[in-house]
Amino acid sequence: MSFFDKLKYGLQRAMQGRYGGADKLNRVLVYGCLIVVILNMFLHSTILSLVSTAALVWAFFRMFSRNYTARAAENAAFERLWNKAAVSVRQFVTRMKNIRTTKYFHCPKCKSLLKMPRGVGEKTVICGKCGEKFKQKA
């Protein structure tokens, strides 16, 4: 058995029962750390160095942790926040693309986001979520 095979099996034994850390939160921590380190090469900030070090320490802690359920719960909570933010960004980008052709507004009762084409004048709008009828000018 070669040296590298022994090293590989030794690492596999050491990681048995550990979380492993190949989840979305760890990837974001490591990539964020990399971005902050590159940014810090130009800015030379102590605060950025501390932030990148803290992110890397947290990523390694999560990777070598034996508390699988807690790390999985952290990742699930992070993914919920990440997906919410991604939806908001996608909606914002779509609204900015269509800002000249589409009027966006909120229902006065349930506050859900509605849209109608610009230039159609004042129309009676029925909210698809709560059924509220109201007049809206486009």
MARTIFI-563551 format. One record per residue (C-alpha): residue in one letter; residue number from 1; x, y, z. Coordinates in steps of 0.5 Angstrom, whole numbers. Example, Ala and Ser with C-alpha at 12.3 -4.5 7.8 and 13.67 -1.06 7.14 Angstrom:
PT  aa    i      X      Y      Z
PT   A    1     25     -9     16
PT   S    2     27     -2     14
This chain:
PT  aa    i      X      Y      Z
PT   M    1      0      0      0
PT   S    2      3      7     -2
PT   F    3      4     13      2
PT   F    4     -2     16     -1
PT   D    5     -7     10      0
PT   K    6     -5     10      7
PT   L    7     -6     18      8
PT   K    8    -13     17      4
PT   Y    9    -15     11      9
PT   G   10    -13     15     15
PT   L   11    -17     21     13
PT   Q   12    -23     17     11
PT   R   13    -23     14     18
PT   A   14    -22     21     21
PT   M   15    -28     24     18
PT   Q   16    -33     18     20
PT   G   17    -38     20     24
PT   R   18    -37     28     22
PT   Y   19    -41     32     18
PT   G   20    -37     33     12
PT   G   21    -39     40     10
PT   A   22    -41     40      3
PT   D   23    -47     43      4
PT   K   24    -49     50      1
PT   L   25    -48     54      8
PT   N   26    -41     52      8
PT   R   27    -40     53      0
PT   V   28    -42     60      1
PT   L   29    -38     61      7
PT   V   30    -31     59      4
PT   Y   31    -33     63     -3
PT   G   32    -35     69      1
PT   C   33    -28     68      5
PT   L   34    -24     68     -2
PT   I   35    -28     74     -4
PT   V   36    -26     78      2
PT   V   37    -19     76      2
PT   I   38    -18     78     -5
PT   L   39    -22     84     -3
PT   N   40    -17     85      3
PT   M   41    -11     85     -2
PT   F   42    -13     91     -4
PT   L   43    -16     95      2
PT   H   44    -11     92      7
PT   S   45    -16     92     13
PT   T   46    -16     89     19
PT   I   47    -23     88     20
PT   L   48    -24     84     13
PT   S   49    -18     80     15
PT   L   50    -22     78     22
PT   V   51    -28     77     18
PT   S   52    -25     72     13
PT   T   53    -22     68     19
PT   A   54    -28     68     22
PT   A   55    -32     65     16
PT   L   56    -26     60     15
PT   V   57    -26     58     22
PT   W   58    -34     57     22
PT   A   59    -33     53     16
PT   F   60    -28     48     19
PT   F   61    -32     48     25
PT   R   62    -38     46     21
PT   M   63    -34     41     17
PT   F   64    -31     37     23
PT   S   65    -37     37     27
PT   R   66    -40     31     30
PT   N   67    -47     34     31
PT   Y   68    -50     32     25
PT   T   69    -57     34     26
PT   A   70    -55     41     29
PT   R   71    -51     42     22
PT   A   72    -56     40     18
PT   A   73    -61     44     21
PT   E   74    -57     50     20
PT   N   75    -56     49     13
PT   A   76    -64     48     12
PT   A   77    -65     55     16
PT   F   78    -60     58     11
PT   E   79    -63     55      5
PT   R   80    -69     58      7
PT   L   81    -66     65      7
PT   W   82    -62     64      1
PT   N   83    -68     62     -3
PT   K   84    -73     68      0
PT   A   85    -67     72     -2
PT   A   86    -66     69     -9
PT   V   87    -74     70    -11
PT   S   88    -74     77     -8
PT   V   89    -68     79    -13
PT   R   90    -71     75    -19
PT   Q   91    -77     79    -18
PT   F   92    -74     85    -17
PT   V   93    -70     84    -24
PT   T   94    -76     82    -27
PT   R   95    -80     88    -25
PT   M   96    -74     93    -27
PT   K   97    -74     89    -34
PT   N   98    -81     90    -35
PT   I   99    -82     97    -32
PT   R  100    -84    101    -38
PT   T  101    -89     96    -40
PT   T  102    -92     94    -34
PT   K  103    -95     97    -28
PT   Y  104    -94     94    -21
PT   F  105    -98     95    -15
PT   H  106   -100     92     -8
PT   C  107   -107     89     -7
PT   P  108   -110     94     -1
PT   K  109   -113     88      3
PT   C  110   -108     83      3
PT   K  111   -101     87      0
PT   S  112   -100     81     -5
PT   L  113    -96     84    -12
PT   L  114   -100     85    -18
PT   K  115    -99     88    -25
PT   M  116   -103     90    -31
PT   P  117   -100     93    -37
PT   R  118    -99    100    -38
PT   G  119   -103    105    -42
PT   V  120   -110    101    -41
PT   G  121   -113    107    -37
PT   E  122   -117    106    -30
PT   K  123   -119     99    -29
PT   T  124   -123     95    -24
PT   V  125   -118     90    -21
PT   I  126   -119     83    -18
PT   C  127   -114     80    -13
PT   G  128   -113     73    -15
PT   K  129   -111     72     -8
PT   C  130   -116     75     -4
PT   G  131   -122     77     -9
PT   E  132   -122     84     -7
PT   K  133   -124     89    -12
PT   F  134   -121     96    -13
PT   K  135   -120    101    -18
PT   Q  136   -113    102    -21
PT   K  137   -110    107    -26
PT   A  138   -104    104    -31
